[in-house]
């Protein structure tokens, strides 16, 4: 049987990044790992993951949860180190 740890190891994201996706999309972590793997295979998927984590950081700051925002920021830093920053453009972006 494959475990959550196995799925995270295979998806291309680390545990904190998977947790951020799970939070953003209101999914179980196992489903977030699958979503992350899927997104990373799309042409602009890494950009979408970056946006999701950034939105989670803003939400945490808006509700005054600085500790959680700090944890999410560390996940974002790791993600950017591994997958590179998305190019900045104006206006909404769609996949």
C-alpha positions, -999 to +999 in steps of 0.1 A: +000+000+000+013+035-009+014+060+020+010+097+021+047+100+026+053+080-005+029+102-025+046+134-013+080+120-022+067+113-057+048+145-064+076+169-068+067+190-038+078+188-002+054+182+027+050+219+036+041+227+000+016+199-002+000+212+031-002+247+016-020+233-015-043+212+008-052+243+028-057+265-003-079+240-021-096+225+010-084+190+001-070+161+020-032+161+018-032+130-004-054+148-030-032+179-027-001+158-035-018+145-067-029+180-076+007+193-071+021+165-093-005+174-120+001+211-118+039+207-120+035+190-154+015+218-169+033+246-188+024+272-162+016+249-133+045+259-111+033+295-115-002+284-103+013+266-072+033+298-064+002+319-066-017+295-043+010+296-016+011+334-019-027+337-015-024+314+016+002+338+030-020+368+024-050+350+040-029+341+071-017+377+075-052+391+070-064+370+099-034+379+120-018+345+120+018+355+117+032+322+127+013+304+100+022+330+075+059+325+084+056+288+079+039+293+045+066+318+036+093+292+043+074+268+021+073+294-007+110+300-004+117+263-007+093+261-037+110+290-055+144+275-048+133+242-064+110+255-092+120+291-098+099+322-095+070+328-119+074+358-142+055+388-129+028+403-152-002+426-147-037+413-144-052+380-136-035+349-149-051+317-161-037+284-169 
